[in-house]
Amino acid sequence: MLPITLLMSAATVALAGIGGLYYSYACSVMPGLRAVDDATFVSAMSRINTAIQNPVFALSFVGAFLALMGATAYSWAMGLDSALPASVALACYTATLAITFGVSIPLNNRLGHAAAAGETAIGRKSFERPWTRWNIHRTWLSLAALVALCVAWASLGQP
């Protein structure tokens, strides 16, 4: 099997999983939690934020980036037509990482501090809207990355 096939297969699986995670928050988790009281919301999100810190998630989260980086570098090095769309996919996924590390994780941490202090109303008010808005951006960026990766796959079949 060609290295590009392995790299793009790994990138596709990992990216689809991570994009699906963001999507599930956007269309089910956050809308479902919208209807609960502040204490339940903060408790549930704090537990979710703790639970997601596990090796399976880390493998997909970091693996998508590494596989996309590898596929992009290999495509450029070999002069493959997949180079440009793989670069777009990598840029879109990198943007999701910037949002995660720059916005989502700091919001998660502040929510955890609010939960520990028993300030559920304040914690929720400063968390829910910005976290949800930025998660929707991550969802769209993940979709764009997956579409670009599909274009990269299609370009491999071109002479």
DSSP file with accessible surface (Angstrom, degrees, kcal/mol):
  #  RESIDUE AA STRUCTURE BP1 BP2  ACC     N-H-->O    O-->H-N    N-H-->O    O-->H-N    TCO  KAPPA ALPHA  PHI   PSI    X-CA   Y-CA   Z-CA
    1    1 A M              0   0  170      0, 0.0     5,-0.0     0, 0.0     0, 0.0   0.000 360.0 360.0 360.0 137.3    0.0    0.0    0.0
    2    2 A L     >  -     0   0  110      1,-0.1     4,-1.9     4,-0.0     3,-0.5  -0.375 360.0-122.0 -67.7 146.4    1.3    3.4   -0.9
    3    3 A P  H  > S+     0   0   60      0, 0.0     4,-2.9     0, 0.0     5,-0.2   0.878 112.8  56.8 -56.1 -37.5    2.3    5.8    2.0
    4    4 A I  H  > S+     0   0    6      1,-0.2     4,-2.8     2,-0.2     5,-0.3   0.889 105.0  51.9 -64.3 -35.6   -0.2    8.4    0.7
    5    5 A T  H  > S+     0   0   38     -3,-0.5     4,-2.2     2,-0.2    -1,-0.2   0.926 112.1  45.4 -66.1 -42.9   -3.0    5.8    1.0
    6    6 A L  H  X S+     0   0   99     -4,-1.9     4,-2.5     2,-0.2     5,-0.2   0.935 115.5  46.6 -64.7 -46.6   -2.1    5.0    4.6
    7    7 A L  H  X S+     0   0   49     -4,-2.9     4,-2.5     1,-0.2    64,-0.2   0.928 115.7  44.0 -63.5 -45.6   -1.8    8.6    5.6
    8    8 A M  H  X S+     0   0    0     -4,-2.8     4,-2.5    -5,-0.2    -1,-0.2   0.857 112.3  53.1 -72.1 -31.3   -5.0    9.8    3.9
    9    9 A S  H  X S+     0   0   47     -4,-2.2     4,-2.4    -5,-0.3     5,-0.2   0.949 112.0  45.1 -65.2 -46.9   -6.9    6.8    5.3
   10   10 A A  H  X S+     0   0   52     -4,-2.5     4,-2.5     1,-0.2     5,-0.3   0.917 114.3  49.6 -61.8 -42.6   -5.8    7.5    8.8
   11   11 A A  H  X S+     0   0    0     -4,-2.5     4,-2.8    -5,-0.2     5,-0.3   0.913 110.8  49.9 -62.9 -42.8   -6.6   11.2    8.3
   12   12 A T  H  X S+     0   0   38     -4,-2.5     4,-2.5     2,-0.2     5,-0.2   0.939 113.5  44.1 -63.1 -47.8  -10.0   10.5    7.0
   13   13 A V  H  X S+     0   0  113     -4,-2.4     4,-2.1     2,-0.2    -2,-0.2   0.948 118.5  42.9 -64.3 -48.5  -11.0    8.2    9.8
   14   14 A A  H  X S+     0   0   12     -4,-2.5     4,-2.5    -5,-0.2     5,-0.2   0.930 116.0  48.0 -65.8 -43.6   -9.6   10.4   12.5
   15   15 A L  H  X S+     0   0    1     -4,-2.8     4,-3.1    -5,-0.3     5,-0.3   0.912 110.6  51.3 -65.2 -40.4  -11.0   13.6   11.0
   16   16 A A  H  X S+     0   0   43     -4,-2.5     4,-2.3    -5,-0.3    -1,-0.2   0.912 111.3  48.8 -63.8 -39.3  -14.5   12.1   10.5
   17   17 A G  H  X S+     0   0   43     -4,-2.1     4,-1.9    -5,-0.2    -2,-0.2   0.941 114.9  42.9 -64.8 -46.7  -14.5   11.0   14.1
   18   18 A I  H  X S+     0   0    3     -4,-2.5     4,-2.3     2,-0.2     5,-0.2   0.928 115.0  49.6 -67.6 -44.2  -13.5   14.4   15.5
   19   19 A G  H  X S+     0   0   14     -4,-3.1     4,-2.5    -5,-0.2    -1,-0.2   0.908 110.1  52.2 -60.0 -39.0  -15.8   16.2   13.1
   20   20 A G  H  X S+     0   0   35     -4,-2.3     4,-2.6    -5,-0.3    -1,-0.2   0.870 106.8  53.4 -64.9 -35.3  -18.6   13.9   14.2
   21   21 A L  H  X S+     0   0   46     -4,-1.9     4,-2.0     2,-0.2    -2,-0.2   0.954 110.9  45.0 -63.4 -49.2  -17.9   14.7   17.8
   22   22 A Y  H  X S+     0   0    3     -4,-2.3     4,-2.2     1,-0.2    -2,-0.2   0.912 113.8  51.3 -60.1 -42.2  -18.1   18.4   17.2
   23   23 A Y  H  X S+     0   0  146     -4,-2.5     4,-2.5     1,-0.2     5,-0.2   0.907 106.6  53.1 -61.9 -42.7  -21.3   17.8   15.2
   24   24 A S  H  X>S+     0   0   42     -4,-2.6     5,-2.0     1,-0.2     4,-1.8   0.890 109.8  48.5 -65.1 -36.0  -22.9   15.7   17.9
   25   25 A Y  I  <>S+     0   0   19     -4,-2.0     5,-2.2     3,-0.2    -1,-0.2   0.924 112.3  50.1 -64.0 -43.9  -22.3   18.5   20.4
   26   26 A A  I  <5S+     0   0   27     -4,-2.2    -2,-0.2     1,-0.2    -1,-0.2   0.867 122.5  28.6 -65.1 -37.4  -23.8   21.1   18.0
   27   27 A C  I  <5S+     0   0   70     -4,-2.5    -1,-0.2    -5,-0.1    -2,-0.2   0.549 137.6   7.2-108.3  -3.5  -27.0   19.2   17.2
   28   28 A S  I  X5S+     0   0   64     -4,-1.8     4,-2.2    -5,-0.2    -3,-0.2   0.596 118.1  49.9-139.6 -51.9  -27.7   17.2   20.4
   29   29 A V  I  ><S+     0   0   40     -5,-2.0     4,-2.4     2,-0.2     5,-0.2   0.968 116.8  37.7 -64.0 -56.1  -25.5   17.7   23.5
   30   30 A M  H  ><S+     0   0    1     -5,-2.2     4,-1.5     1,-0.2    -1,-0.2   0.926 118.5  48.5 -67.5 -42.3  -25.7   21.5   23.8
   31   31 A P  H  > S+     0   0   44      0, 0.0     4,-0.6     0, 0.0    -1,-0.2   0.907 113.2  50.0 -61.9 -36.0  -29.4   21.8   22.7
   32   32 A G  H >< S+     0   0   48     -4,-2.2     3,-0.8     1,-0.2    -2,-0.2   0.908 111.9  46.3 -67.1 -39.6  -30.2   19.0   25.1
   33   33 A L  H >< S+     0   0   23     -4,-2.4     3,-1.7     1,-0.2    -1,-0.2   0.706  94.3  78.4 -75.2 -19.4  -28.4   20.7   28.0
   34   34 A R  H 3< S+     0   0  148     -4,-1.5    -1,-0.2     1,-0.3    -2,-0.2   0.825  91.7  54.0 -57.3 -29.9  -30.0   24.1   27.1
   35   35 A A  T << S+     0   0   93     -3,-0.8    -1,-0.3    -4,-0.6     2,-0.2   0.496  93.5  88.0 -87.3  -2.9  -33.2   22.9   28.8
   36   36 A V  S <  S-     0   0   45     -3,-1.7    -3,-0.0     1,-0.1     0, 0.0  -0.513  83.6 -95.5 -96.9 165.2  -31.6   22.0   32.2
   37   37 A D     >  -     0   0   93     -2,-0.2     4,-2.6     1,-0.1     5,-0.2  -0.218  41.4-100.7 -71.6 168.1  -31.0   24.1   35.3
   38   38 A D  H  > S+     0   0   60      1,-0.2     4,-2.8     2,-0.2     5,-0.3   0.886 119.7  50.7 -59.3 -45.6  -27.6   25.8   35.9
   39   39 A A  H  > S+     0   0   51      1,-0.2     4,-2.4     2,-0.2    -1,-0.2   0.920 113.2  45.6 -63.1 -41.5  -26.4   23.3   38.4
   40   40 A T  H  > S+     0   0   63      2,-0.2     4,-2.9     1,-0.2     5,-0.2   0.923 113.4  50.4 -67.0 -43.2  -27.2   20.3   36.1
   41   41 A F  H  X S+     0   0    0     -4,-2.6     4,-2.8     2,-0.2     5,-0.3   0.953 113.8  43.4 -58.7 -52.1  -25.6   22.1   33.1
   42   42 A V  H  X S+     0   0    2     -4,-2.8     4,-2.4     1,-0.2     5,-0.2   0.917 115.7  48.7 -64.6 -41.3  -22.4   22.9   34.9
   43   43 A S  H  X S+     0   0   49     -4,-2.4     4,-2.3    -5,-0.3    -1,-0.2   0.942 113.8  45.9 -63.0 -47.6  -22.2   19.4   36.5
   44   44 A A  H  X S+     0   0   27     -4,-2.9     4,-2.6     2,-0.2    -2,-0.2   0.942 115.2  45.5 -63.2 -48.1  -22.8   17.6   33.2
   45   45 A M  H  X S+     0   0    0     -4,-2.8     4,-2.9    -5,-0.2    -1,-0.2   0.896 111.8  52.5 -65.3 -37.8  -20.4   19.7   31.2
   46   46 A S  H  X S+     0   0   25     -4,-2.4     4,-1.6    -5,-0.3    -1,-0.2   0.919 111.8  46.2 -63.2 -40.9  -17.7   19.4   33.8
   47   47 A R  H  X S+     0   0  184     -4,-2.3     4,-2.8     2,-0.2    -2,-0.2   0.889 113.1  49.3 -68.9 -39.0  -18.1   15.7   33.8
   48   48 A I  H  X S+     0   0   50     -4,-2.6     4,-2.3     2,-0.2    -2,-0.2   0.928 109.1  52.8 -63.7 -44.3  -18.0   15.6   30.0
   49   49 A N  H  < S+     0   0   13     -4,-2.9     4,-0.3     1,-0.2    -1,-0.2   0.844 113.7  43.7 -62.5 -32.2  -14.9   17.8   30.0
   50   50 A T  H >< S+     0   0  100     -4,-1.6     3,-1.1    -5,-0.2    -2,-0.2   0.922 112.8  51.2 -75.9 -43.5  -13.2   15.4   32.3
   51   51 A A  H 3< S+     0   0   68     -4,-2.8    -2,-0.2     1,-0.3    -3,-0.2   0.820 100.8  61.9 -65.6 -31.8  -14.3   12.2   30.6
   52   52 A I  T 3< S+     0   0   39     -4,-2.3     2,-2.0     1,-0.2    -1,-0.3   0.701  79.9  89.6 -72.6 -15.1  -13.1   13.3   27.1
   53   53 A Q    <   +     0   0  155     -3,-1.1    -1,-0.2    -4,-0.3    -4,-0.0  -0.550  66.4 118.8 -81.6  79.4   -9.6   13.5   28.4
   54   54 A N  S  > S-     0   0   60     -2,-2.0     4,-2.5     1,-0.1     5,-0.2  -0.934  77.0-104.3-141.8 163.2   -8.8    9.9   27.5
   55   55 A P  H  > S+     0   0  110      0, 0.0     4,-2.6     0, 0.0     5,-0.2   0.840 115.3  55.1 -62.2 -35.4   -6.4    8.0   25.2
   56   56 A V  H  > S+     0   0  110      2,-0.2     4,-1.9     1,-0.2     5,-0.2   0.950 112.4  42.5 -64.6 -47.8   -8.9    7.2   22.5
   57   57 A F  H  > S+     0   0   47      1,-0.2     4,-3.2     2,-0.2     5,-0.2   0.939 114.0  52.0 -62.1 -45.2   -9.9   10.8   22.1
   58   58 A A  H  X>S+     0   0   45     -4,-2.5     4,-2.8     1,-0.2     5,-0.6   0.901 107.1  53.1 -59.8 -41.0   -6.3   11.9   22.2
   59   59 A L  H  X5S+     0   0  132     -4,-2.6     4,-2.0    -5,-0.2    -1,-0.2   0.931 115.3  39.9 -60.8 -45.1   -5.3    9.4   19.5
   60   60 A S  H  X5S+     0   0   38     -4,-1.9     4,-2.3     3,-0.2     5,-0.2   0.934 116.9  49.3 -68.8 -45.1   -8.1   10.7   17.1
   61   61 A F  H  X5S+     0   0   16     -4,-3.2     4,-0.9     2,-0.2    -2,-0.2   0.942 124.4  28.4 -62.9 -50.2   -7.6   14.4   18.0
   62   62 A V  H  X5S+     0   0   75     -4,-2.8     4,-2.7    -5,-0.2     5,-0.2   0.867 117.6  60.3 -79.3 -36.6   -3.8   14.4   17.5
   63   63 A G  H  X<S+     0   0   20     -4,-2.0     4,-3.0    -5,-0.6     5,-0.3   0.870 100.1  55.0 -61.2 -38.0   -3.8   11.6   15.0
   64   64 A A  H  X S+     0   0    0     -4,-2.3     4,-2.4     2,-0.2    -1,-0.2   0.939 111.2  45.4 -60.5 -44.3   -6.0   13.6   12.6
   65   65 A F  H  X S+     0   0   54     -4,-0.9     4,-2.8    -5,-0.2    -2,-0.2   0.948 115.4  45.7 -64.6 -48.2   -3.5   16.5   12.7
   66   66 A L  H  X S+     0   0   98     -4,-2.7     4,-2.7     2,-0.2    -2,-0.2   0.913 114.7  47.3 -64.2 -42.1   -0.4   14.2   12.3
   67   67 A A  H  X S+     0   0    9     -4,-3.0     4,-2.9    -5,-0.2     5,-0.2   0.910 113.6  47.9 -67.2 -40.5   -2.0   12.2    9.5
   68   68 A L  H  X S+     0   0    0     -4,-2.4     4,-2.5    -5,-0.3    -2,-0.2   0.914 112.8  49.0 -64.6 -40.8   -3.1   15.3    7.6
   69   69 A M  H  X S+     0   0   80     -4,-2.8     4,-2.8    -5,-0.2     5,-0.2   0.932 113.4  47.0 -63.7 -43.6    0.3   16.8    8.0
   70   70 A G  H  X S+     0   0   22     -4,-2.7     4,-2.8    -5,-0.2     5,-0.2   0.919 113.0  48.1 -63.3 -44.8    2.0   13.6    6.8
   71   71 A A  H  X S+     0   0    0     -4,-2.9     4,-2.4   -64,-0.2    -1,-0.2   0.904 114.0  47.7 -63.6 -39.7   -0.4   13.4    3.8
   72   72 A T  H  X S+     0   0   12     -4,-2.5     4,-2.5    -5,-0.2     5,-0.2   0.949 114.1  45.3 -66.6 -49.1    0.2   17.0    2.9
   73   73 A A  H  X S+     0   0   60     -4,-2.8     4,-2.8     1,-0.2    -2,-0.2   0.923 115.0  48.0 -61.7 -43.4    3.9   16.8    3.2
   74   74 A Y  H  X S+     0   0   59     -4,-2.8     4,-2.3    -5,-0.2     6,-0.2   0.918 110.5  51.9 -64.0 -42.7    4.1   13.5    1.2
   75   75 A S  H  <>S+     0   0    0     -4,-2.4     5,-2.6    -5,-0.2     4,-0.5   0.922 113.5  43.5 -60.5 -46.2    1.8   15.0   -1.5
   76   76 A W  H ><5S+     0   0  144     -4,-2.5     3,-1.0     3,-0.2    -2,-0.2   0.931 113.8  51.1 -65.0 -44.1    4.0   18.0   -1.9
   77   77 A A  H 3<5S+     0   0   82     -4,-2.8    -2,-0.2     1,-0.3    -1,-0.2   0.854 116.0  41.0 -62.9 -34.6    7.2   16.0   -1.8
   78   78 A M  T 3<5S-     0   0  110     -4,-2.3    -1,-0.3    -5,-0.2    -2,-0.2   0.410 110.2-119.2 -94.7   0.3    5.9   13.6   -4.5
   79   79 A G  T < 5 +     0   0   62     -3,-1.0    -3,-0.2    -4,-0.5     2,-0.2   0.808  54.0 166.7  67.4  31.1    4.3   16.2   -6.7
   80   80 A L    > < -     0   0   53     -5,-2.6     3,-1.7    -6,-0.2     4,-0.2  -0.467  48.1-125.2 -80.3 150.4    0.9   14.7   -6.3
   81   81 A D  T 3  S+     0   0   95     74,-0.3     3,-0.4     1,-0.3    -1,-0.1   0.646 106.7  72.0 -67.0 -13.4   -2.3   16.5   -7.3
   82   82 A S  T 3> S+     0   0    0      1,-0.2     4,-2.5     2,-0.1     5,-0.3   0.582  73.3  90.3 -77.1  -7.4   -3.5   15.9   -3.7
   83   83 A A  H <> S+     0   0    4     -3,-1.7     4,-2.1    -8,-0.3    -1,-0.2   0.920  86.9  42.7 -60.1 -49.9   -1.1   18.5   -2.3
   84   84 A L  H  > S+     0   0  116     -3,-0.4     4,-2.1    -4,-0.2    -1,-0.2   0.960 117.4  43.4 -67.8 -50.9   -3.3   21.5   -2.5
   85   85 A P  H  > S+     0   0   19      0, 0.0     4,-2.5     0, 0.0    -1,-0.2   0.896 113.8  52.7 -64.4 -32.4   -6.6   20.0   -1.3
   86   86 A A  H  X S+     0   0    0     -4,-2.5     4,-2.7     1,-0.2    -2,-0.2   0.898 107.9  52.2 -66.0 -36.3   -4.7   18.2    1.5
   87   87 A S  H  X S+     0   0   30     -4,-2.1     4,-2.6    -5,-0.3    -1,-0.2   0.893 108.8  49.7 -64.1 -40.2   -3.1   21.6    2.5
   88   88 A V  H  X S+     0   0   69     -4,-2.1     4,-2.7     2,-0.2    -2,-0.2   0.926 110.9  49.7 -63.9 -44.3   -6.6   23.1    2.6
   89   89 A A  H  X S+     0   0    0     -4,-2.5     4,-2.6     1,-0.2     5,-0.2   0.932 111.9  48.5 -60.0 -44.1   -7.8   20.2    4.8
   90   90 A L  H  X S+     0   0   30     -4,-2.7     4,-2.8     1,-0.2    -2,-0.2   0.915 111.1  50.0 -63.3 -42.3   -4.8   20.7    7.1
   91   91 A A  H  X S+     0   0   61     -4,-2.6     4,-2.0     2,-0.2    -2,-0.2   0.924 111.9  47.9 -63.4 -43.2   -5.4   24.4    7.4
   92   92 A C  H  X S+     0   0   22     -4,-2.7     4,-1.6     2,-0.2    -2,-0.2   0.928 114.3  45.6 -64.7 -43.7   -9.1   23.9    8.3
   93   93 A Y  H  X S+     0   0    0     -4,-2.6     4,-1.9     1,-0.2    -2,-0.2   0.905 109.5  55.2 -68.2 -37.3   -8.2   21.2   10.9
   94   94 A T  H  X S+     0   0   57     -4,-2.8     4,-2.3     1,-0.2    -1,-0.2   0.887 104.3  55.4 -61.2 -36.5   -5.4   23.4   12.3
   95   95 A A  H  X S+     0   0   35     -4,-2.0     4,-2.3     1,-0.2    -1,-0.2   0.894 104.7  52.7 -63.2 -37.4   -8.0   26.2   12.7
   96   96 A T  H  X S+     0   0    0     -4,-1.6     4,-2.5     1,-0.2    -1,-0.2   0.886 108.8  50.5 -65.4 -35.7  -10.2   23.8   14.8
   97   97 A L  H  X S+     0   0   23     -4,-1.9     4,-3.0     2,-0.2     5,-0.3   0.904 108.0  52.3 -66.9 -40.2   -7.1   23.1   17.0
   98   98 A A  H  X S+     0   0   65     -4,-2.3     4,-2.6     1,-0.2     5,-0.3   0.911 111.9  46.5 -61.3 -42.3   -6.6   26.9   17.4
   99   99 A I  H  X>S+     0   0   17     -4,-2.3     4,-2.6     3,-0.2     5,-2.2   0.927 113.1  50.1 -64.6 -43.6  -10.2   27.3   18.5
  100  100 A T  I  <>S+     0   0    9     -4,-2.5     5,-3.1     3,-0.2    -2,-0.2   0.951 120.4  33.3 -60.5 -51.0   -9.9   24.3   20.8
  101  101 A F  I  <5S+     0   0  126     -4,-3.0    -1,-0.2     3,-0.2    -2,-0.2   0.818 125.8  42.0 -78.0 -30.4   -6.7   25.4   22.5
  102  102 A G  I  <5S+     0   0   54     -4,-2.6    -3,-0.2    -5,-0.3    -2,-0.2   0.753 135.5   3.2 -88.5 -25.6   -7.5   29.2   22.4
  103  103 A V  I  X5S+     0   0   35     -4,-2.6     4,-2.3    -5,-0.3    -3,-0.2   0.705 124.1  49.0-125.4 -57.5  -11.2   29.2   23.3
  104  104 A S  I  ><S+     0   0    1     -5,-2.2     4,-2.8     2,-0.2    -3,-0.2   0.921 112.3  45.1 -63.8 -49.6  -12.7   25.9   24.2
  105  105 A I  H  ><S+     0   0   57     -5,-3.1     4,-2.9    -6,-0.3     5,-0.2   0.939 113.5  49.7 -64.9 -44.9  -10.2   24.6   26.7
  106  106 A P  H  > S+     0   0   42      0, 0.0     4,-2.4     0, 0.0    -1,-0.2   0.921 113.0  48.1 -59.3 -38.9   -9.9   27.9   28.5
  107  107 A L  H  X S+     0   0    7     -4,-2.3     4,-2.5     2,-0.2    -2,-0.2   0.917 111.0  51.0 -64.4 -42.2  -13.8   28.1   28.7
  108  108 A N  H  X S+     0   0   29     -4,-2.8     4,-2.3     1,-0.2    -1,-0.2   0.915 110.7  49.2 -59.3 -43.9  -13.8   24.5   30.0
  109  109 A N  H  X S+     0   0   87     -4,-2.9     4,-2.2     2,-0.2    -2,-0.2   0.910 110.8  49.0 -64.2 -42.5  -11.3   25.3   32.6
  110  110 A R  H  X S+     0   0  136     -4,-2.4     4,-2.4     1,-0.2    -1,-0.2   0.891 110.2  51.9 -64.4 -38.1  -13.2   28.4   33.8
  111  111 A L  H  X S+     0   0    1     -4,-2.5     4,-2.6     2,-0.2    -1,-0.2   0.915 108.2  51.8 -63.4 -41.7  -16.4   26.3   33.9
  112  112 A G  H  X S+     0   0   31     -4,-2.3     4,-2.4     2,-0.2    -2,-0.2   0.901 110.0  48.5 -60.9 -40.7  -14.5   23.8   36.1
  113  113 A H  H  X S+     0   0  136     -4,-2.2     4,-1.9     2,-0.2    -1,-0.2   0.905 111.3  50.1 -65.5 -41.0  -13.4   26.5   38.5
  114  114 A A  H  X>S+     0   0    8     -4,-2.4     5,-2.5     2,-0.2     4,-0.5   0.904 110.4  50.5 -63.4 -40.2  -17.0   27.9   38.6
  115  115 A A  H ><5S+     0   0   36     -4,-2.6     3,-1.1     1,-0.2    -2,-0.2   0.929 110.2  49.2 -62.9 -44.8  -18.2   24.4   39.4
  116  116 A A  H 3<5S+     0   0   90     -4,-2.4    -1,-0.2     1,-0.3    -2,-0.2   0.840 113.0  47.7 -64.0 -32.4  -15.7   24.0   42.2
  117  117 A A  H 3<5S-     0   0   64     -4,-1.9    -1,-0.3    -5,-0.2    -2,-0.2   0.469 113.0-118.8 -86.3  -4.1  -16.7   27.4   43.6
  118  118 A G  T <<5S+     0   0   55     -3,-1.1     2,-1.1    -4,-0.5     3,-0.2   0.679  72.2 134.5  74.6  18.2  -20.4   26.5   43.4
  119  119 A E     >< +     0   0  100     -5,-2.5     4,-2.7    -6,-0.2     5,-0.2  -0.486  16.6 152.9 -98.3  65.2  -21.0   29.5   41.1
  120  120 A T  H  >  +     0   0   43     -2,-1.1     4,-2.7     1,-0.2     5,-0.2   0.892  67.1  48.9 -68.1 -40.5  -23.1   27.6   38.6
  121  121 A A  H  > S+     0   0   51     -3,-0.2     4,-2.5     2,-0.2    -1,-0.2   0.944 116.6  42.3 -66.0 -45.4  -25.2   30.5   37.3
  122  122 A I  H  > S+     0   0  111      2,-0.2     4,-2.1     1,-0.2    -2,-0.2   0.919 115.2  51.5 -66.3 -42.9  -22.1   32.6   36.6
  123  123 A G  H  X S+     0   0    1     -4,-2.7     4,-0.8     1,-0.2    -2,-0.2   0.930 112.9  44.1 -59.8 -46.2  -20.2   29.7   35.2
  124  124 A R  H >X S+     0   0   18     -4,-2.7     4,-2.7    -5,-0.2     3,-0.8   0.928 110.8  54.4 -65.5 -45.0  -22.9   28.7   32.8
  125  125 A K  H 3< S+     0   0  176     -4,-2.5     4,-0.4     1,-0.3    -1,-0.2   0.883 113.2  41.9 -59.7 -38.2  -23.6   32.3   31.7
  126  126 A S  H 3< S+     0   0   56     -4,-2.1    -1,-0.3    -5,-0.2    -2,-0.2   0.615 124.4  37.5 -84.8  -9.2  -19.9   32.9   30.8
  127  127 A F  H <X S+     0   0    1     -4,-0.8     4,-2.6    -3,-0.8     5,-0.3   0.869 100.3  62.2-104.7 -52.3  -19.6   29.4   29.1
  128  128 A E  H  X S+     0   0   38     -4,-2.7     4,-2.4     1,-0.2     5,-0.2   0.881 105.1  40.0 -57.8 -54.6  -22.6   28.3   27.2
  129  129 A R  H  > S+     0   0  190     -4,-0.4     4,-2.5    -5,-0.3    -1,-0.2   0.958 120.3  41.2 -65.5 -51.8  -23.1   30.8   24.5
  130  130 A P  H  > S+     0   0   30      0, 0.0     4,-2.6     0, 0.0     5,-0.3   0.924 116.5  49.8 -65.2 -38.5  -19.4   31.3   23.5
  131  131 A W  H  X S+     0   0    6     -4,-2.6     4,-2.2     1,-0.2    -2,-0.2   0.938 113.3  46.2 -63.6 -44.6  -18.5   27.6   23.8
  132  132 A T  H  X S+     0   0   23     -4,-2.4     4,-2.0    -5,-0.3    -1,-0.2   0.925 112.6  50.0 -63.4 -45.5  -21.5   26.7   21.6
  133  133 A R  H  X S+     0   0  119     -4,-2.5     4,-1.6    -5,-0.2    -2,-0.2   0.938 113.8  44.6 -59.5 -47.5  -20.8   29.4   19.0
  134  134 A W  H  X S+     0   0   91     -4,-2.6     4,-2.2     1,-0.2    -1,-0.2   0.842 109.0  57.2 -70.3 -30.3  -17.1   28.3   18.7
  135  135 A N  H  X S+     0   0    0     -4,-2.2     4,-2.4    -5,-0.3    -1,-0.2   0.888 103.4  53.8 -66.0 -36.3  -18.0   24.7   18.6
  136  136 A I  H  X S+     0   0   68     -4,-2.0     4,-2.5     2,-0.2     5,-0.2   0.913 107.1  51.6 -63.8 -38.1  -20.2   25.4   15.6
  137  137 A H  H  X S+     0   0   80     -4,-1.6     4,-2.6     1,-0.2    -2,-0.2   0.927 109.6  49.5 -61.5 -43.2  -17.2   27.0   13.9
  138  138 A R  H  X S+     0   0   14     -4,-2.2     4,-2.5     2,-0.2    -2,-0.2   0.891 109.4  52.9 -62.5 -37.9  -15.2   23.8   14.7
  139  139 A T  H  X S+     0   0   19     -4,-2.4     4,-2.3     2,-0.2    -2,-0.2   0.951 112.1  43.3 -62.6 -49.4  -17.9   21.7   13.2
  140  140 A W  H  X S+     0   0  168     -4,-2.5     4,-2.7     1,-0.2    -2,-0.2   0.897 113.9  51.1 -64.2 -40.8  -18.0   23.7    9.9
  141  141 A L  H  X S+     0   0   48     -4,-2.6     4,-2.5    -5,-0.2    -1,-0.2   0.895 109.7  50.4 -64.6 -38.1  -14.2   23.8    9.7
  142  142 A S  H  X S+     0   0    3     -4,-2.5     4,-2.5     2,-0.2    -2,-0.2   0.907 110.6  49.5 -65.1 -40.6  -14.1   20.0   10.2
  143  143 A L  H  X S+     0   0   85     -4,-2.3     4,-2.7     2,-0.2    -2,-0.2   0.933 111.1  49.3 -62.9 -44.6  -16.7   19.5    7.5
  144  144 A A  H  X S+     0   0   43     -4,-2.7     4,-2.7     1,-0.2    -2,-0.2   0.908 110.8  50.7 -61.2 -40.4  -14.6   21.8    5.2
  145  145 A A  H  X S+     0   0    0     -4,-2.5     4,-2.4     2,-0.2    -1,-0.2   0.917 110.7  48.8 -63.8 -40.6  -11.5   19.8    6.0
  146  146 A L  H  X S+     0   0   47     -4,-2.5     4,-2.2     2,-0.2    -2,-0.2   0.906 111.1  49.5 -67.3 -39.5  -13.3   16.5    5.2
  147  147 A V  H  X S+     0   0   81     -4,-2.7     4,-2.2     2,-0.2    -2,-0.2   0.939 111.7  49.0 -63.1 -45.7  -14.6   17.9    1.9
  148  148 A A  H  X S+     0   0   10     -4,-2.7     4,-2.3     1,-0.2    -2,-0.2   0.896 109.8  52.2 -61.3 -38.2  -11.1   19.1    1.0
  149  149 A L  H  X S+     0   0    1     -4,-2.4     4,-2.6     2,-0.2    -1,-0.2   0.887 106.5  53.3 -66.5 -35.8   -9.7   15.6    2.0
  150  150 A C  H  X S+     0   0   75     -4,-2.2     4,-2.7     2,-0.2    -2,-0.2   0.903 108.4  50.1 -62.6 -40.2  -12.3   14.0   -0.3
  151  151 A V  H  X S+     0   0   79     -4,-2.2     4,-2.5     2,-0.2    -2,-0.2   0.906 109.1  52.2 -63.5 -40.5  -11.1   16.3   -3.1
  152  152 A A  H  X S+     0   0    0     -4,-2.3     4,-1.0     2,-0.2    -2,-0.2   0.926 109.9  48.8 -61.4 -43.5   -7.5   15.1   -2.3
  153  153 A W  H >X S+     0   0   82     -4,-2.6     3,-0.8     1,-0.2     4,-0.6   0.938 111.5  49.3 -59.7 -47.1   -8.6   11.5   -2.5
  154  154 A A  H >< S+     0   0   60     -4,-2.7     3,-1.2     1,-0.2     4,-0.3   0.873 105.6  57.7 -61.7 -36.7  -10.3   12.2   -5.9
  155  155 A S  H >< S+     0   0   16     -4,-2.5     3,-1.2     1,-0.3   -74,-0.3   0.751  93.3  67.5 -68.9 -21.0   -7.2   13.9   -7.2
  156  156 A L  H << S+     0   0   54     -4,-1.0    -1,-0.3    -3,-0.8    -2,-0.2   0.781  96.6  55.4 -68.5 -24.3   -5.2   10.8   -6.6
  157  157 A G  T << S+     0   0   69     -3,-1.2    -1,-0.3    -4,-0.6    -2,-0.2   0.514  91.4  93.2 -84.6  -4.4   -7.1    9.0   -9.3
  158  158 A Q    <         0   0  123     -3,-1.2   -77,-0.2    -4,-0.3    -3,-0.0  -0.644 360.0 360.0 -89.2 145.8   -6.3   11.7  -11.8
  159  159 A P              0   0  155      0, 0.0    -1,-0.1     0, 0.0    -2,-0.1  -0.258 360.0 360.0 -71.3 360.0   -3.3   11.3  -14.2
